[in-house]
């Protein structure tokens, strides 16, 4: 899915554009999705791709919505060497929007913590 910055700016809020297209990070604790407890699916705010099931969401205490596993083939990962450290950046596999980072300090069964920006996500509750 290829769009120009101008096309993305027409679809996303300024804050979403900053996170999804410019690899920004929202302030910790700022997303209402931190408190989302209903059953459903977390989707990419840019393209609507299903990314995470609510069944994999957990309270990480970090201030960002966290998951222990994405939906199969929904995300892609790249190496991020900014901020004087090496991290694994997580992108939407469809539109390449920046979602957040993944760390090896999550709960079982995977042991991974997909720490996502709430601005990069939309929640669709189960009917």
N, C-alpha and C positions, 0 to 999 in steps of 0.2 A: 504494500500500500504506500504509494508515493504521493506526497502533497508538498506544496511549497510552504514556507513559513507563513506567508500571507493567507493561504488557505487554512492552515492550522489555527492562525489567530482569529479567523472568522468562525471557527467551530468551538474553540476552547476559551475559557476565561483567561485573563492575564496570568493568574496564579497557576492554572493548569498548564498553560503554555510554558511557563518558566520551569515547572517540574518535568513535564513529559517531553518537551522538545529541547530544553536547554540544560537538562540534567541537574535541575535544582532540587532542593530539599525543603519541605515545609517545616515549620517549627514543631518540636515535639509536643504532643498533647493537644494539637490544634484540630485534629480531625474528628468529626462526630462518628466516623466509622470505628474508632477505638472502642466505643460502647455498643456497637451493633452485635446483638446476640441472636437475632432471628435466623432461621434456616433459609438458605438461599445461595446465591452466586455473586462473587465479586468480579466485576468486569472492567475492562480497560475503558477509561473515561474518554479516550480519543477515538477508538474504533469499535468498541462494544464487544470485543473478544472475551469470552469467559476465561478467567484466569485462575481463580481459587474458589473452592467449595467452602462454605461456612463450617463444614465438618473438620476442616484442617486449621481453623483460626484458633489462636490461643493468646492468653494474656502474657506478654513478654516483659511488661514493666518498663519498656523503652520509650513509650509515648507515640509509637507508630503501630498501625495494624500489622499483626504478625501471623504468619502461617507456617506450618511445618512441611507443606508440599503443595506445588502448583498442580493444576489440571494438566494431564499429559500433553506435551508438545505446545502448550499455551505460551510459555515464556522461553526466552533465550538468555544466555549469560555471556558477559565479556569481562575482561580484566580492566579494572579501574585503578590507575596509579596516581590519581590526584590526591591532594591533601597530604602529601608526604607518606603515603602508605599504600599498600596493595589490597584491594578489596574485589569482590566479585559483584559486578553490576548486573541487575536484572532488567530485561526489556520485554515488552510485549512482542511475541513472535510474529504477529501480523503487521503491526505498524511501526515497530521498533521504538515505541514510546518508552522513556525511562520510567521505571516503576519504583526502584529502590535498590537494595543490596541483599545478598544472602550470606549468612554466617553459620559456622558449624557449631553453634551453641544452643540449639533448640531442643525441644522434647522429642521423645520417641514417637513414632517408630523410625523416623529419618535422622533425627539429631540436628536438623537444619532449622534456621530461623530466617524466613523470607520477610524482611523488614521493609514494608511497602509504604509509600507516601499515599495518604488517603485521598489527596487531590488527583492522583492518577487512577483512582478506582471509582466505580459506581456500584451500588449494591442493588441486586434484584432479588426481593424476597420470593420464597416458594409460595405458589398460590394455595 
